[in-house]
Amino acid sequence: MSADDAGSPKWHEPRSMKEVLTRIISDFDDGGSMYLIYQHWTEAVGETIASHCKPLRVVDNHLLIEVDHPGWATEIQYLETDLVAKLKQIDPKLEFSGLNVHVKR
């Protein structure tokens, strides 16, 4: 926010929490991609997978996912192409080409 923005009437208008958080998150280095991934994760992978697999960050153009059991790592790797396509379909701004899986210890 610049000094000029603070005095404008628009700055003082009520805003939804979603709008405020989206604006803050978009200022992060990743352009808000992790916010978008978290926002759509359960929709993309389903409740069961989401309860065992968590997106962590985008590294070298790959989404790093932490899973709670090696069996889920296998499942995510099997579904990789579909999951990447589904996340990009949900929001085309997401820019990563694959998934890397890490088993939580």
N, C-alpha and C positions, 0 to 999 in steps of 0.2 A: 504494500500500500504506500503510495506516495503521499507527501504532505498535501498535495492538491486534492486527492481523493477524500481525505478525512473530513473536509468541510462540505463536500457535496451532499445534497439532499438524498441522492441515491444510496450513499453509504449508510445512512441512518434508517433505511427502510428495513422492515423485518425480513429475515431470510430463513429458509428451512435449514435444519441441521445438515441434511444431505447436500444442499447447495454449498454451505460453508465448508464442509469436509471435502467435497469435490474440488473446490477452489484451492484449499490448502494442499491437498494431496497432489494436485497437478503441478505444484511448484517443486515437488521432489525431483531428484535426478532422473528417475525412471519414467518421468512424464505421467505418473499415476497408474502405470500398468499393473502394479501389484494390488492397488486398491480395486481396480477393475476385476482382476483375477479373483480376489477374495469375495468381491460382491457377487460374482457369478459361479463360484466354485461348485457349490452344491447343485445348482441347476445343471451344470455341465457334466458332473460325474455321478450324481445321484446321492441319496442320503447314506447308503451303506458305505460306499467308497469314501465319501467325505468324512465319515466318522473315523476312518483308519489312515487317511492320506491327506496331508496338509501341504499346500504350496508355500515355499519359503522365499524364493527370490529368483530373478532372471539373471543367469550367469552365462556369458559367452553365447548369447542367443538361444539358450535352453532354459526352460522352467525347471528349477530344482524342487523336487517333491520329497517330503519326508514321510515315510510309512512306518507303522508300528510293528510290522512282521514281514519277514522275507516273502511270504506268500503274496502279500499285497504288492510288493515290488514287481513280482512276476506279472501280476494282473495289470498293473499300470503300464509296464513295458509292452504287454500284449495289446493294450488299448491305446498306445501312444498316438498313432496316426489319427484315430477317431477323436481322441480328446483334444489334440491340437486343433483339428478342424472345427470341432464344436466350440471351443473357446474363441477361435477367430470368427466363427459365424455369429456368436453372441455379441462380440465387439471387435470389429475389424481393426481397431487401433492397436490391438495386442500384437506385438511383434516378437515372436520367437519361433524357432523352426523345429524344436523337439523338446523332449523331456529327459531329465536326469533324475534318478531315484536314489535316495539315501535311506537306509534302514536305521531307525532311531535305536540307540543302545540303552 
